[in-house]
Amino acid sequence: MKKKLIALVLILAIVSGSLFAAGAKEAAPTGKTNLVWALWDTALVTYYEPLINAYQAKNPNVTIEMLDLGSADFQTMLSTQLTGGDNTIDIISVKDIPGYSTMIRAGQLLPLNDYVVQEGIDTSVYGGIIDQITVGGKFYALPFRSDFWVVYYNKDVFDAAGIAYPGNNMTLKEYDALARKVVSGSGANKIYGAHYHTWRSAVQLFGVLDGKNSIVGGEYAFLEPTYQLILDEMRDGVAMDYGTAKTTSTHYSGVFENGSVAMLNMGSWFLSTVIADIKSGKADIKNWGIVKYPHPDGVAEGTTLGTITSLAVNAKSRNQQASLDFIKFVTGAEGAEIIASTGTIPAIRTEAVLDAISSMAGFPQDDASREALKVTKTFLEMPLDERSADIEVVLNANHDNIMTRNTSIRDGLAKMSREVQAILNR
């Protein structure tokens, strides 16, 4: 209890300091509007300043002030300030879906529907994301960056086996067949055809790409074919055993970069890591590429999974119109090009954005890799639901039991269904 009290005091002290700092800087030069942007990691994120500088150059009567609330406790710090009716924060970076849901329920975010219609903003460019963050017919944020899942592959492994590279329109069954063809060696010289990290998302989310089921829906029998396919690969030595990967703390970056896997399904956030590690000499792999995510039969090429970072306006902001204009800039095509120029994947991927990403030093210089950046539809890894945090715990625990074969696939999914339904029925 004492530790919790001390922690609360520290948080309040930091918040008070932030409020004072924001208040102290709120006064802008005469005729100027000062906007306070709540975010995190100002020292690490490379696109903040270029975005601000570009916007201020076009809007000299507006200044943008960054309020860094830290990464680890961002939502806690932000909620503490907003709950008190803080009107000094104007623009809010939305870090995750649970935080977004919490702020909507608290009435802390400004609905954006009317503004989007008024400005003629085409939300289809976000690949279906807006529909997934709409609550009661309203949405309260626009995405400005988005990471999505692709397949990384080792060209040298395929060349050595005399097998054609993966394509951008693979079904999951075709992906499985290709992985089985390219597996080779044994022991220390083993090269696996595919690799699945120990996250549940690396397995479960293949099952939601057809749009018929949800990972928070409460019924999980639909995942049986996916679990069966991947566990069969592990049984047959096509992919590293889940138990081995977990007990040895095997990281996906290591097995891909040391050349011991032919294909890896992973998020686009891994691109910059591979490029940097090859440049520094840390990675053994040299000849690699990416293709679009494998999909179920009958699902459109380019359908994938992803995470988003969005921008919203504080419902209590005194500068709502100016804040909306800044959000329009950052989440639009011009902001996307600036974000892409820093090596980060933006939510909008125009031809100019694709050119910026694919022309980065170290990015694979083949047409298929550039094409892999084009996304048709993105499903959120964790859909919008106020109970998502509790559901996540159940999904993870049952995933672990199935993958370690402590339970059968069918029994594990039945248990998963019962436990999630209990949460949904509270």
Disulfide bonds with the S-S distance in Angstrom:
none
